[in-house]
């Protein structure tokens, strides 16, 4: 089936219900003149709409009052000078408003914000004024009452789990947003990790189905891949990026969904699309069964500067094949034999052509001889290498100074997943504590889009101020903690 209208209809039928909660900040009222400023603390990270009331203190308001209102996900953002921003993304994502108030009354700000702190500066007021009845109407489609506490007896993991679930909750709106502060779109890479964590926390299946159907309705690119992102507001729009690894991970997301739900009707709707993604990727293999480079932005893997990603992409393909074969076997689909034969051939080819025997690492001419943790992780997840040899490979790459290291919690998820596959439960636990715990030590209420311990100011967009401090792909410690009983 490949009917856009049908898929959009199914997506609409699975629109999740939003839950609203009123948050009242720590300060009840504020009397001020020109130049005065106040910072409100909601006490927690929230996504929603802000309102307040305004009145005179003495005489009639004889000229408009101008306020500058700034929303920050942390205090550092509140204190940043947005006028100095020089990043590669639009500065309009920076959450700062200049508003004029003509008359006393209630002000309901129309835009949605992602924040914990709110700074209000009275820029111009000819007469003293009073601001009061501050209120933030927070929204999420996560049912927080359904969330059970983690059973871990480790205090640090319990704290990481709490921040993880808050991160996921904030990104669960009417679909899985990548970041509620910036972009507010759905990417396949985020979807896969949000859905996994959702199964072990809020278990909102509607939102997963909605997202799977929205991507199924998307326009395909020149290589036949699904769009890597889509928008739903103010109307459905199919993104114009077609990343091979994300197209493959859509297939894995469908496999995960069936494994968790057994919902054959939904999977039947999406099965041909999944087969098409794999079949189109197969066309990109050369005579040696190795992926060939393509023009433009072809794969993501990680926001790691200078990363060569084709070996990792080969691993994503193998990982997807294995998941899909398992799905087809559960569905008693005869195509499982075809894909099983392909999996064996591509794994053998990957060892033959991508493994450096002399240095015992995956660092081939395909990636100009570059060594990266990413390549090792995806070869492990793709089943090319395992056991003690895989453990040694992974640990040595994480310690090598010349190896490209992950820069995002997205890629770090797959590092932890590779550890779990290799039976390295202890190492995976310490990895979660170090990397996600490191963000908490820096004051994180929610987990960030990018985090490099040696460079806290790292940004994929050349300016830390535009980074999302509540990002969907960072929520997966809860998945590991709960699934593997850490």
C-alpha positions, 0 to 999 in steps of 0.5 A, a space after each residue: 500500500 502506498 496511498 498518501 491520503 490513507 496514511 494521513 487519515 491513519 495519522 489523524 486517527 492516532 492524534 494523541 490527547 494533550 494534557 495541560 498543567 498550570 505552573 505558577 512561578 516562584 514570584 507572584 508579582 513585580 512592581 517596576 519602572 523602566 530598566 527593572 528586571 526580574 527572573 521567574 523560575 517555573 521550578 522545572 522545565 516546561 513546554 507551553 504558553 505564558 500569560 500574566 496581568 499588567 496594571 498601573 501603580 499610580 496614575 493612568 497609563 498614558 503611553 505604551 509600556 515596552 517589555 523584553 521577555 526572554 525564555 531560557 531552558 537554563 540560566 546560562 541561556 537567560 544570561 546570554 547576549 542574543 545580539 552576539 549570536 553568530 550561528 548557522 541557524 536562524 536567530 529567530 529560534 532564540 526565545 526573546 520577545 519585545 512586546 508593547 502593552 497599551 492598556 492594563 489587563 491580561 496578556 496571553 502570549 500566543 507563541 509556545 515556549 520551551 523553558 524553565 526560566 523567564 526574564 522580564 525586563 521593563 524596557 520603557 515605562 513612563 509610569 511605575 507598573 505592576 506585573 502579576 498573576 504569572 502563569 505557564 500552561 504546560 502541555 504534553 501528550 505523555 500521561 505522567 500518572 501512568 509512569 512508574 518509578 524505575 526499580 533501580 536501587 542506584 541513586 545516580 541512575 534514578 536521577 538520570 532516569 528522572 531527567 530522561 523521562 522529563 526529556 521525553 515528556 517535553 518532546 511528546 506533543 502531538 507527535 514526537 518533536 526533536 526539540 520543543 525549543 527549536 525545529 519542532 519537527 519529527 526526524 526518523 532518528 529521534 522517532 526511533 529512540 523516542 519510541 523505544 524509550 516510550 515503550 518502557 515509560 509512558 507507553 503511548 502507542 497512539 503517538 508512535 503509530 501517528 509518527 510512522 504513518 506521517 513518514 509513510 505519507 512523505 515524498 520520496 527522494 531521488 534514491 527512493 528513500 523516505 524523507 528524514 523529517 516531516 512537519 505537521 504544523 500548520 499542515 503536513 509537510 514532507 522534508 527535503 532531506 533524504 538520509 540513507 541511515 534514517 530511511 533504514 532506521 524507519 524500518 527498524 522503528 516498524 520492527 520495534 513497534 511490532 515486537 512491542 505491540 504485535 499490531 499486525 494491521 499497522 505493520 501490514 500497512 507499512 511493510 511494503 514501504 519497509 521493503 522498498 527502503 531496503 531494496 533501494 539501499 541494495 541498489 547503492 552497493 557495488 560489485 563487492 557488496 559495499 555501499 557507494 558514496 552519493 552526492 550531497 548530504 547522504 547520511 547522518 550518523 552523528 554531528 561529529 566534525 569531519 566524520 567519514 560515515 560510509 563504514 558506519 552506514 554499511 553497519 546500519 544497513 546490516 543492523 536493519 536487515 537483521 531486524 527486518 528478517 526477524 520481523 518477516 519471520 514472525 509474520 511468516 513472510 517468505 521474503 525473509 529468505 531473500 533478505 537472510 541470504 543478502 545479510 550473509 553476503 554483506 557481512 562477509 563483504 564487510 569483513 573482507 573489504 572494510 576491516 584492517 587486519 594489521 591494525 585490527 580495526 575498521 578503518 578502510 579506504 572507504 572512509 579514507 582510512 579514518 578511525 572512528 568509534 562510529 564505524 566500530 559501533 555500527 559494525 558490532 551492531 551489524 553483527 560483523 564482529 562480536 564476542 571478546 574481539 568486539 569488546 576489545 575493538 570497542 574499548 580501544 576505539 573509545 580510548 584512542 586519541 586519533 579516533 573520532 568520538 561521538 558528539 551527541 547523545 544520539 550516537 552515544 545511545 548506539 555505543 551503549 546499545 553495542 555494549 549491551 549486545 556484547 554483554 558489557 552491562 557494567 561498562 554500559 552502566 558506567 558509560 550512561 553515568 559518565 555521559 548523561 550524568 555529566 550533563 546533570 552535574 552541569 545543571 541539566 533539567 533535561 538532556 541536551 542535543 549535543 554534549 562533549 565533556 571536553 568542550 561544553 560549548 560544542 555546537 553543530 551550528 557554530 554557536 552554543 546559544 542555538 543548541 537545544 537543551 531538551 532534545 528527543 534523542 537524548 532520552 534513552 537512558 530510561 530505556 536502558 535502565 528499565 529494559 536491562 534492570 540497571 
